[in-house]
Amino acid sequence: MVALTLLGALLLIVGGIGTLIAAFRTSIWWGLGCLLISPVSLVFLIVHWSVAKNPFYLQLVGVALVFVGGGFGERAH
């Protein structure tokens, strides 16, 4: 299960980098905004859905794998 959690974390990181790349390709200002101010990424996702959807879906898969790999918050005995 640790492997799933690590894979999910890796997908989250790759998706975040993908979002930054898409933002910088759109405009230097979108890229800097997404890099420095977190809520700008959400605005970028909504405004530029066509270019931001693939990294977003990758991050969703990463979150799902982290939850599955982590056992939904179960304690390790």
N, CA, C and O atoms as a CHARMM CRD file, in Angstrom:
* protein
*
  308
    1    1 MET  N      0.80800  -1.19200   0.00000 PROA 1      0.00000
    2    1 MET  CA     0.00000   0.00000   0.00000 PROA 1      0.00000
    3    1 MET  C      0.85700   1.26300   0.00000 PROA 1      0.00000
    4    1 MET  O      0.41400   2.31800  -0.45600 PROA 1      0.00000
    5    2 VAL  N      2.06500   1.15800   0.50400 PROA 2      0.00000
    6    2 VAL  CA     2.95600   2.31200   0.50300 PROA 2      0.00000
    7    2 VAL  C      3.28600   2.70200  -0.93400 PROA 2      0.00000
    8    2 VAL  O      3.43000   3.88500  -1.24200 PROA 2      0.00000
    9    3 ALA  N      3.40600   1.70600  -1.81600 PROA 3      0.00000
   10    3 ALA  CA     3.71800   1.98800  -3.22000 PROA 3      0.00000
   11    3 ALA  C      2.60900   2.80800  -3.87200 PROA 3      0.00000
   12    3 ALA  O      2.88800   3.71700  -4.65500 PROA 3      0.00000
   13    4 LEU  N      1.35400   2.49300  -3.55500 PROA 4      0.00000
   14    4 LEU  CA     0.23800   3.26400  -4.10500 PROA 4      0.00000
   15    4 LEU  C      0.26800   4.70500  -3.60800 PROA 4      0.00000
   16    4 LEU  O      0.01700   5.64000  -4.36700 PROA 4      0.00000
   17    5 THR  N      0.57500   4.87000  -2.34000 PROA 5      0.00000
   18    5 THR  CA     0.64900   6.21500  -1.76900 PROA 5      0.00000
   19    5 THR  C      1.76600   7.02000  -2.43000 PROA 5      0.00000
   20    5 THR  O      1.57900   8.19000  -2.76400 PROA 5      0.00000
   21    6 LEU  N      2.91700   6.39500  -2.61700 PROA 6      0.00000
   22    6 LEU  CA     4.03100   7.09100  -3.26500 PROA 6      0.00000
   23    6 LEU  C      3.73000   7.39900  -4.72900 PROA 6      0.00000
   24    6 LEU  O      4.07700   8.47100  -5.22400 PROA 6      0.00000
   25    7 LEU  N      3.08700   6.46000  -5.41900 PROA 7      0.00000
   26    7 LEU  CA     2.70300   6.69600  -6.80300 PROA 7      0.00000
   27    7 LEU  C      1.69800   7.84400  -6.88800 PROA 7      0.00000
   28    7 LEU  O      1.78000   8.68700  -7.78100 PROA 7      0.00000
   29    8 GLY  N      0.75800   7.86800  -5.96100 PROA 8      0.00000
   30    8 GLY  CA    -0.21000   8.96100  -5.92000 PROA 8      0.00000
   31    8 GLY  C      0.44800  10.29900  -5.66800 PROA 8      0.00000
   32    8 GLY  O      0.09300  11.29600  -6.29700 PROA 8      0.00000
   33    9 ALA  N      1.40400  10.33300  -4.75600 PROA 9      0.00000
   34    9 ALA  CA     2.12700  11.57300  -4.47400 PROA 9      0.00000
   35    9 ALA  C      2.91300  12.02900  -5.70400 PROA 9      0.00000
   36    9 ALA  O      2.97200  13.22100  -6.00400 PROA 9      0.00000
   37   10 LEU  N      3.51100  11.08000  -6.40600 PROA 10     0.00000
   38   10 LEU  CA     4.24800  11.40600  -7.61900 PROA 10     0.00000
   39   10 LEU  C      3.31000  11.98300  -8.68000 PROA 10     0.00000
   40   10 LEU  O      3.65200  12.95700  -9.35100 PROA 10     0.00000
   41   11 LEU  N      2.13000  11.38300  -8.82900 PROA 11     0.00000
   42   11 LEU  CA     1.16500  11.90300  -9.79600 PROA 11     0.00000
   43   11 LEU  C      0.67800  13.30200  -9.41200 PROA 11     0.00000
   44   11 LEU  O      0.44300  14.14100 -10.28200 PROA 11     0.00000
   45   12 LEU  N      0.53000  13.54800  -8.12500 PROA 12     0.00000
   46   12 LEU  CA     0.15400  14.89100  -7.67300 PROA 12     0.00000
   47   12 LEU  C      1.21500  15.92200  -8.05400 PROA 12     0.00000
   48   12 LEU  O      0.89600  17.01800  -8.51400 PROA 12     0.00000
   49   13 ILE  N      2.46600  15.55700  -7.85900 PROA 13     0.00000
   50   13 ILE  CA     3.56000  16.46800  -8.19400 PROA 13     0.00000
   51   13 ILE  C      3.62900  16.70200  -9.69800 PROA 13     0.00000
   52   13 ILE  O      3.76800  17.84000 -10.14700 PROA 13     0.00000
   53   14 VAL  N      3.53400  15.63000 -10.47300 PROA 14     0.00000
   54   14 VAL  CA     3.59600  15.75800 -11.93000 PROA 14     0.00000
   55   14 VAL  C      2.41100  16.57500 -12.44800 PROA 14     0.00000
   56   14 VAL  O      2.57700  17.40100 -13.34500 PROA 14     0.00000
   57   15 GLY  N      1.23200  16.35400 -11.89700 PROA 15     0.00000
   58   15 GLY  CA     0.06800  17.13700 -12.30100 PROA 15     0.00000
   59   15 GLY  C      0.21300  18.60300 -11.95700 PROA 15     0.00000
   60   15 GLY  O     -0.19300  19.46900 -12.73200 PROA 15     0.00000
   61   16 GLY  N      0.79300  18.89100 -10.79200 PROA 16     0.00000
   62   16 GLY  CA     1.03400  20.28200 -10.41700 PROA 16     0.00000
   63   16 GLY  C      2.02100  20.96400 -11.34400 PROA 16     0.00000
   64   16 GLY  O      1.83600  22.12000 -11.72500 PROA 16     0.00000
   65   17 ILE  N      3.07000  20.24200 -11.70300 PROA 17     0.00000
   66   17 ILE  CA     4.04100  20.78900 -12.65100 PROA 17     0.00000
   67   17 ILE  C      3.38900  20.97800 -14.02200 PROA 17     0.00000
   68   17 ILE  O      3.65200  21.96200 -14.71300 PROA 17     0.00000
   69   18 GLY  N      2.53400  20.02500 -14.40800 PROA 18     0.00000
   70   18 GLY  CA     1.81100  20.16100 -15.67400 PROA 18     0.00000
   71   18 GLY  C      0.91300  21.38900 -15.69300 PROA 18     0.00000
   72   18 GLY  O      0.80400  22.06800 -16.71400 PROA 18     0.00000
   73   19 THR  N      0.26900  21.67400 -14.56400 PROA 19     0.00000
   74   19 THR  CA    -0.56500  22.87400 -14.47400 PROA 19     0.00000
   75   19 THR  C      0.29500  24.12800 -14.62400 PROA 19     0.00000
   76   19 THR  O     -0.08600  25.06700 -15.32300 PROA 19     0.00000
   77   20 LEU  N      1.44200  24.14000 -13.97500 PROA 20     0.00000
   78   20 LEU  CA     2.34700  25.29100 -14.11200 PROA 20     0.00000
   79   20 LEU  C      2.82800  25.46900 -15.55100 PROA 20     0.00000
   80   20 LEU  O      2.89400  26.59300 -16.04900 PROA 20     0.00000
   81   21 ILE  N      3.15700  24.38500 -16.20700 PROA 21     0.00000
   82   21 ILE  CA     3.60500  24.46400 -17.60400 PROA 21     0.00000
   83   21 ILE  C      2.49400  25.01900 -18.48200 PROA 21     0.00000
   84   21 ILE  O      2.73900  25.87600 -19.33100 PROA 21     0.00000
   85   22 ALA  N      1.26200  24.52900 -18.27900 PROA 22     0.00000
   86   22 ALA  CA     0.12700  25.03200 -19.06600 PROA 22     0.00000
   87   22 ALA  C     -0.10900  26.51200 -18.79400 PROA 22     0.00000
   88   22 ALA  O     -0.42200  27.27400 -19.70800 PROA 22     0.00000
   89   23 ALA  N      0.04200  26.91400 -17.54400 PROA 23     0.00000
   90   23 ALA  CA    -0.16100  28.32700 -17.20300 PROA 23     0.00000
   91   23 ALA  C      0.91500  29.20400 -17.83900 PROA 23     0.00000
   92   23 ALA  O      0.60500  30.26800 -18.37600 PROA 23     0.00000
   93   24 PHE  N      2.16300  28.77500 -17.78700 PROA 24     0.00000
   94   24 PHE  CA     3.23200  29.56800 -18.38600 PROA 24     0.00000
   95   24 PHE  C      3.11700  29.59900 -19.90900 PROA 24     0.00000
   96   24 PHE  O      3.49000  30.59400 -20.53100 PROA 24     0.00000
   97   25 ARG  N      2.60700  28.52700 -20.51800 PROA 25     0.00000
   98   25 ARG  CA     2.39900  28.54200 -21.96600 PROA 25     0.00000
   99   25 ARG  C      1.29300  29.50600 -22.35800 PROA 25     0.00000
  100   25 ARG  O      1.32200  30.07800 -23.44700 PROA 25     0.00000
  101   26 THR  N      0.32500  29.68700 -21.48200 PROA 26     0.00000
  102   26 THR  CA    -0.76100  30.62300 -21.76200 PROA 26     0.00000
  103   26 THR  C     -0.26900  32.05700 -21.65800 PROA 26     0.00000
  104   26 THR  O     -0.51600  32.87400 -22.54400 PROA 26     0.00000
  105   27 SER  N      0.42900  32.35600 -20.56700 PROA 27     0.00000
  106   27 SER  CA     0.93000  33.71200 -20.34300 PROA 27     0.00000
  107   27 SER  C      1.91900  33.68400 -19.18400 PROA 27     0.00000
  108   27 SER  O      1.79000  32.88400 -18.25700 PROA 27     0.00000
  109   28 ILE  N      2.88200  34.54700 -19.25300 PROA 28     0.00000
  110   28 ILE  CA     3.84600  34.64700 -18.14900 PROA 28     0.00000
  111   28 ILE  C      3.13100  35.04600 -16.86100 PROA 28     0.00000
  112   28 ILE  O      3.51700  34.61500 -15.77500 PROA 28     0.00000
  113   29 TRP  N      2.08800  35.86900 -16.98300 PROA 29     0.00000
  114   29 TRP  CA     1.36500  36.33500 -15.79900 PROA 29     0.00000
  115   29 TRP  C      0.55100  35.21500 -15.16800 PROA 29     0.00000
  116   29 TRP  O      0.49500  35.11200 -13.94300 PROA 29     0.00000
  117   30 TRP  N     -0.08100  34.37100 -15.98400 PROA 30     0.00000
  118   30 TRP  CA    -0.79300  33.21400 -15.42900 PROA 30     0.00000
  119   30 TRP  C      0.19600  32.27900 -14.73400 PROA 30     0.00000
  120   30 TRP  O     -0.08400  31.76600 -13.65100 PROA 30     0.00000
  121   31 GLY  N      1.33700  32.06400 -15.35400 PROA 31     0.00000
  122   31 GLY  CA     2.33300  31.18700 -14.75800 PROA 31     0.00000
  123   31 GLY  C      2.84800  31.69900 -13.42600 PROA 31     0.00000
  124   31 GLY  O      2.93800  30.94900 -12.45400 PROA 31     0.00000
  125   32 LEU  N      3.18200  32.97300 -13.38600 PROA 32     0.00000
  126   32 LEU  CA     3.67000  33.55000 -12.12900 PROA 32     0.00000
  127   32 LEU  C      2.57100  33.55500 -11.06700 PROA 32     0.00000
  128   32 LEU  O      2.83300  33.29800  -9.89200 PROA 32     0.00000
  129   33 GLY  N      1.34700  33.84800 -11.48600 PROA 33     0.00000
  130   33 GLY  CA     0.23600  33.83900 -10.53500 PROA 33     0.00000
  131   33 GLY  C      0.01000  32.45900  -9.94100 PROA 33     0.00000
  132   33 GLY  O     -0.17800  32.32000  -8.73300 PROA 33     0.00000
  133   34 CYS  N      0.02700  31.42700 -10.79800 PROA 34     0.00000
  134   34 CYS  CA    -0.15600  30.05800 -10.30400 PROA 34     0.00000
  135   34 CYS  C      0.99600  29.61400  -9.42200 PROA 34     0.00000
  136   34 CYS  O      0.80000  28.85800  -8.47100 PROA 34     0.00000
  137   35 LEU  N      2.18500  30.07600  -9.72900 PROA 35     0.00000
  138   35 LEU  CA     3.35900  29.69800  -8.95400 PROA 35     0.00000
  139   35 LEU  C      3.37300  30.36200  -7.58400 PROA 35     0.00000
  140   35 LEU  O      3.76600  29.73500  -6.60000 PROA 35     0.00000
  141   36 LEU  N      2.95500  31.60900  -7.50600 PROA 36     0.00000
  142   36 LEU  CA     3.11700  32.37400  -6.27900 PROA 36     0.00000
  143   36 LEU  C      1.84800  32.49000  -5.42800 PROA 36     0.00000
  144   36 LEU  O      1.93600  32.67400  -4.21400 PROA 36     0.00000
  145   37 ILE  N      0.67500  32.38600  -6.05000 PROA 37     0.00000
  146   37 ILE  CA    -0.58700  32.58000  -5.32700 PROA 37     0.00000
  147   37 ILE  C     -1.49300  31.38600  -5.62000 PROA 37     0.00000
  148   37 ILE  O     -1.99200  31.25100  -6.73700 PROA 37     0.00000
  149   38 SER  N     -1.71000  30.52700  -4.63900 PROA 38     0.00000
  150   38 SER  CA    -2.43600  29.27200  -4.84300 PROA 38     0.00000
  151   38 SER  C     -3.82600  29.41400  -5.46500 PROA 38     0.00000
  152   38 SER  O     -4.12800  28.66600  -6.39500 PROA 38     0.00000
  153   39 PRO  N     -4.68900  30.32400  -5.01000 PROA 39     0.00000
  154   39 PRO  CA    -6.03700  30.39100  -5.59600 PROA 39     0.00000
  155   39 PRO  C     -6.04700  30.73900  -7.08600 PROA 39     0.00000
  156   39 PRO  O     -7.03700  30.48100  -7.77000 PROA 39     0.00000
  157   40 VAL  N     -4.97600  31.31200  -7.58600 PROA 40     0.00000
  158   40 VAL  CA    -4.91400  31.63300  -9.01000 PROA 40     0.00000
  159   40 VAL  C     -4.94000  30.35600  -9.84500 PROA 40     0.00000
  160   40 VAL  O     -5.43900  30.36500 -10.97000 PROA 40     0.00000
  161   41 SER  N     -4.41300  29.26400  -9.31200 PROA 41     0.00000
  162   41 SER  CA    -4.45200  27.99400 -10.03200 PROA 41     0.00000
  163   41 SER  C     -5.88500  27.52700 -10.25700 PROA 41     0.00000
  164   41 SER  O     -6.21000  27.00100 -11.32100 PROA 41     0.00000
  165   42 LEU  N     -6.72900  27.71500  -9.26900 PROA 42     0.00000
  166   42 LEU  CA    -8.13300  27.34100  -9.41600 PROA 42     0.00000
  167   42 LEU  C     -8.82300  28.21900 -10.45700 PROA 42     0.00000
  168   42 LEU  O     -9.60800  27.72800 -11.26800 PROA 42     0.00000
  169   43 VAL  N     -8.53000  29.50700 -10.43300 PROA 43     0.00000
  170   43 VAL  CA    -9.09500  30.41900 -11.43700 PROA 43     0.00000
  171   43 VAL  C     -8.59500  30.03000 -12.82300 PROA 43     0.00000
  172   43 VAL  O     -9.36100  30.02300 -13.78700 PROA 43     0.00000
  173   44 PHE  N     -7.30300  29.70600 -12.91900 PROA 44     0.00000
  174   44 PHE  CA    -6.74800  29.27400 -14.20800 PROA 44     0.00000
  175   44 PHE  C     -7.43600  28.01100 -14.69800 PROA 44     0.00000
  176   44 PHE  O     -7.73400  27.88800 -15.88500 PROA 44     0.00000
  177   45 LEU  N     -7.68800  27.07800 -13.80100 PROA 45     0.00000
  178   45 LEU  CA    -8.36200  25.83600 -14.17100 PROA 45     0.00000
  179   45 LEU  C     -9.73900  26.11600 -14.75500 PROA 45     0.00000
  180   45 LEU  O    -10.12200  25.51100 -15.75600 PROA 45     0.00000
  181   46 ILE  N    -10.47900  27.02000 -14.14400 PROA 46     0.00000
  182   46 ILE  CA   -11.83400  27.32600 -14.60400 PROA 46     0.00000
  183   46 ILE  C    -11.80400  28.10100 -15.91800 PROA 46     0.00000
  184   46 ILE  O    -12.55300  27.78900 -16.84300 PROA 46     0.00000
  185   47 VAL  N    -10.94600  29.10400 -16.00000 PROA 47     0.00000
  186   47 VAL  CA   -10.91500  29.97200 -17.18200 PROA 47     0.00000
  187   47 VAL  C    -10.30900  29.25900 -18.39900 PROA 47     0.00000
  188   47 VAL  O    -10.76300  29.44800 -19.52700 PROA 47     0.00000
  189   48 HSD  N     -9.29300  28.45000 -18.15900 PROA 48     0.00000
  190   48 HSD  CA    -8.58700  27.76600 -19.25800 PROA 48     0.00000
  191   48 HSD  C     -8.74300  26.25300 -19.14600 PROA 48     0.00000
  192   48 HSD  O     -7.75600  25.51700 -19.15400 PROA 48     0.00000
  193   49 TRP  N     -9.98500  25.79800 -19.04100 PROA 49     0.00000
  194   49 TRP  CA   -10.26400  24.37800 -18.84000 PROA 49     0.00000
  195   49 TRP  C     -9.66300  23.51900 -19.94300 PROA 49     0.00000
  196   49 TRP  O     -9.16800  22.42600 -19.66700 PROA 49     0.00000
  197   50 SER  N     -9.69600  23.98300 -21.17200 PROA 50     0.00000
  198   50 SER  CA    -9.24100  23.15700 -22.28900 PROA 50     0.00000
  199   50 SER  C     -7.76100  22.78100 -22.17800 PROA 50     0.00000
  200   50 SER  O     -7.36900  21.69800 -22.61200 PROA 50     0.00000
  201   51 VAL  N     -6.94800  23.64700 -21.61200 PROA 51     0.00000
  202   51 VAL  CA    -5.51900  23.32800 -21.49100 PROA 51     0.00000
  203   51 VAL  C     -5.15500  22.81500 -20.09700 PROA 51     0.00000
  204   51 VAL  O     -4.08500  22.23400 -19.91400 PROA 51     0.00000
  205   52 ALA  N     -6.02500  23.02200 -19.12700 PROA 52     0.00000
  206   52 ALA  CA    -5.69800  22.63500 -17.74900 PROA 52     0.00000
  207   52 ALA  C     -6.37300  21.34900 -17.30900 PROA 52     0.00000
  208   52 ALA  O     -6.10000  20.86800 -16.21000 PROA 52     0.00000
  209   53 LYS  N     -7.24200  20.77800 -18.12500 PROA 53     0.00000
  210   53 LYS  CA    -7.99400  19.61300 -17.66000 PROA 53     0.00000
  211   53 LYS  C     -7.12900  18.35800 -17.50100 PROA 53     0.00000
  212   53 LYS  O     -7.33600  17.59900 -16.55400 PROA 53     0.00000
  213   54 ASN  N     -6.18200  18.12200 -18.38500 PROA 54     0.00000
  214   54 ASN  CA    -5.36900  16.90400 -18.27400 PROA 54     0.00000
  215   54 ASN  C     -4.51200  16.88300 -17.01100 PROA 54     0.00000
  216   54 ASN  O     -4.50400  15.86700 -16.31700 PROA 54     0.00000
  217   55 PRO  N     -3.78300  17.96600 -16.67600 PROA 55     0.00000
  218   55 PRO  CA    -3.05500  17.94800 -15.40200 PROA 55     0.00000
  219   55 PRO  C     -3.99100  17.83600 -14.19600 PROA 55     0.00000
  220   55 PRO  O     -3.64100  17.21800 -13.19000 PROA 55     0.00000
  221   56 PHE  N     -5.17100  18.43200 -14.30000 PROA 56     0.00000
  222   56 PHE  CA    -6.14900  18.34100 -13.20700 PROA 56     0.00000
  223   56 PHE  C     -6.60300  16.89800 -13.00600 PROA 56     0.00000
  224   56 PHE  O     -6.66500  16.42100 -11.87300 PROA 56     0.00000
  225   57 TYR  N     -6.92100  16.19900 -14.10100 PROA 57     0.00000
  226   57 TYR  CA    -7.32600  14.79600 -13.98600 PROA 57     0.00000
  227   57 TYR  C     -6.19300  13.94400 -13.42200 PROA 57     0.00000
  228   57 TYR  O     -6.43700  13.02200 -12.64300 PROA 57     0.00000
  229   58 LEU  N     -4.96400  14.24600 -13.80800 PROA 58     0.00000
  230   58 LEU  CA    -3.81400  13.51800 -13.27300 PROA 58     0.00000
  231   58 LEU  C     -3.70900  13.71100 -11.76300 PROA 58     0.00000
  232   58 LEU  O     -3.40100  12.76700 -11.03500 PROA 58     0.00000
  233   59 GLN  N     -3.96300  14.92600 -11.29500 PROA 59     0.00000
  234   59 GLN  CA    -3.94500  15.18400  -9.85900 PROA 59     0.00000
  235   59 GLN  C     -5.08900  14.46500  -9.15200 PROA 59     0.00000
  236   59 GLN  O     -4.91300  13.98700  -8.03100 PROA 59     0.00000
  237   60 LEU  N     -6.24900  14.38100  -9.78200 PROA 60     0.00000
  238   60 LEU  CA    -7.37100  13.63600  -9.18300 PROA 60     0.00000
  239   60 LEU  C     -7.02900  12.15900  -9.00900 PROA 60     0.00000
  240   60 LEU  O     -7.34100  11.56000  -7.98000 PROA 60     0.00000
  241   61 VAL  N     -6.39300  11.58400 -10.00900 PROA 61     0.00000
  242   61 VAL  CA    -5.96500  10.18700  -9.89800 PROA 61     0.00000
  243   61 VAL  C     -4.94300  10.05200  -8.77500 PROA 61     0.00000
  244   61 VAL  O     -4.97200   9.08000  -8.01900 PROA 61     0.00000
  245   62 GLY  N     -4.04100  11.02100  -8.66500 PROA 62     0.00000
  246   62 GLY  CA    -3.04900  11.00100  -7.58600 PROA 62     0.00000
  247   62 GLY  C     -3.69300  11.05800  -6.21600 PROA 62     0.00000
  248   62 GLY  O     -3.28300  10.33100  -5.31100 PROA 62     0.00000
  249   63 VAL  N     -4.69300  11.90700  -6.04700 PROA 63     0.00000
  250   63 VAL  CA    -5.39500  11.99700  -4.76000 PROA 63     0.00000
  251   63 VAL  C     -6.08400  10.66700  -4.44000 PROA 63     0.00000
  252   63 VAL  O     -6.03800  10.19400  -3.30400 PROA 63     0.00000
  253   64 ALA  N     -6.71700  10.07400  -5.44100 PROA 64     0.00000
  254   64 ALA  CA    -7.39400   8.79100  -5.22500 PROA 64     0.00000
  255   64 ALA  C     -6.39800   7.71800  -4.79900 PROA 64     0.00000
  256   64 ALA  O     -6.68200   6.93300  -3.89400 PROA 64     0.00000
  257   65 LEU  N     -5.23800   7.67800  -5.44200 PROA 65     0.00000
  258   65 LEU  CA    -4.23300   6.67500  -5.07200 PROA 65     0.00000
  259   65 LEU  C     -3.67500   6.91400  -3.68000 PROA 65     0.00000
  260   65 LEU  O     -3.39300   5.95700  -2.95800 PROA 65     0.00000
  261   66 VAL  N     -3.51100   8.15800  -3.29300 PROA 66     0.00000
  262   66 VAL  CA    -3.03300   8.45400  -1.93900 PROA 66     0.00000
  263   66 VAL  C     -4.05200   7.96300  -0.91400 PROA 66     0.00000
  264   66 VAL  O     -3.67700   7.37600   0.10100 PROA 66     0.00000
  265   67 PHE  N     -5.33700   8.19800  -1.17600 PROA 67     0.00000
  266   67 PHE  CA    -6.37000   7.73600  -0.24400 PROA 67     0.00000
  267   67 PHE  C     -6.45200   6.21800  -0.19300 PROA 67     0.00000
  268   67 PHE  O     -6.55700   5.63800   0.88800 PROA 67     0.00000
  269   68 VAL  N     -6.40400   5.57400  -1.34200 PROA 68     0.00000
  270   68 VAL  CA    -6.46700   4.10600  -1.37000 PROA 68     0.00000
  271   68 VAL  C     -5.22100   3.51000  -0.72500 PROA 68     0.00000
  272   68 VAL  O     -5.31600   2.57600   0.07100 PROA 68     0.00000
  273   69 GLY  N     -4.05900   4.04600  -1.06600 PROA 69     0.00000
  274   69 GLY  CA    -2.81800   3.53600  -0.50300 PROA 69     0.00000
  275   69 GLY  C     -2.69000   3.80300   0.98000 PROA 69     0.00000
  276   69 GLY  O     -2.06100   3.02900   1.70200 PROA 69     0.00000
  277   70 GLY  N     -3.28000   4.88800   1.43900 PROA 70     0.00000
  278   70 GLY  CA    -3.23600   5.21900   2.85600 PROA 70     0.00000
  279   70 GLY  C     -4.29600   4.52100   3.66900 PROA 70     0.00000
  280   70 GLY  O     -4.33700   4.68400   4.88800 PROA 70     0.00000
  281   71 GLY  N     -5.14600   3.75800   3.04200 PROA 71     0.00000
  282   71 GLY  CA    -6.17300   3.00600   3.76200 PROA 71     0.00000
  283   71 GLY  C     -7.27100   3.89800   4.30800 PROA 71     0.00000
  284   71 GLY  O     -7.88300   3.57200   5.32500 PROA 71     0.00000
  285   72 PHE  N     -7.53400   5.03500   3.64100 PROA 72     0.00000
  286   72 PHE  CA    -8.60500   5.95500   4.06200 PROA 72     0.00000
  287   72 PHE  C     -8.42400   6.40300   5.50300 PROA 72     0.00000
  288   72 PHE  O     -9.40900   6.58200   6.22000 PROA 72     0.00000
  289   73 GLY  N     -7.20400   6.58600   5.93300 PROA 73     0.00000
  290   73 GLY  CA    -6.94000   7.10700   7.26200 PROA 73     0.00000
  291   73 GLY  C     -6.94800   6.06300   8.35900 PROA 73     0.00000
  292   73 GLY  O     -6.99200   6.41600   9.53800 PROA 73     0.00000
  293   74 GLU  N     -6.90500   4.78600   8.00600 PROA 74     0.00000
  294   74 GLU  CA    -6.86100   3.73900   9.03500 PROA 74     0.00000
  295   74 GLU  C     -5.51400   3.77300   9.74300 PROA 74     0.00000
  296   74 GLU  O     -4.48800   4.11300   9.15300 PROA 74     0.00000
  297   75 ARG  N     -5.54200   3.42000  10.99500 PROA 75     0.00000
  298   75 ARG  CA    -4.30400   3.36100  11.76000 PROA 75     0.00000
  299   75 ARG  C     -3.57200   2.05200  11.47400 PROA 75     0.00000
  300   75 ARG  O     -4.18800   0.99600  11.32600 PROA 75     0.00000
  301   76 ALA  N     -2.26400   2.14400  11.40100 PROA 76     0.00000
  302   76 ALA  CA    -1.44800   0.92900  11.25000 PROA 76     0.00000
  303   76 ALA  C     -1.26600   0.31000  12.62900 PROA 76     0.00000
  304   76 ALA  O     -0.88800   0.99600  13.57900 PROA 76     0.00000
  305   77 HSD  N     -1.52900  -0.95400  12.73400 PROA 77     0.00000
  306   77 HSD  CA    -1.41600  -1.63200  14.03200 PROA 77     0.00000
  307   77 HSD  C     -0.14200  -2.39400  14.12400 PROA 77     0.00000
  308   77 HSD  O      0.12500  -3.02800  15.14500 PROA 77     0.00000
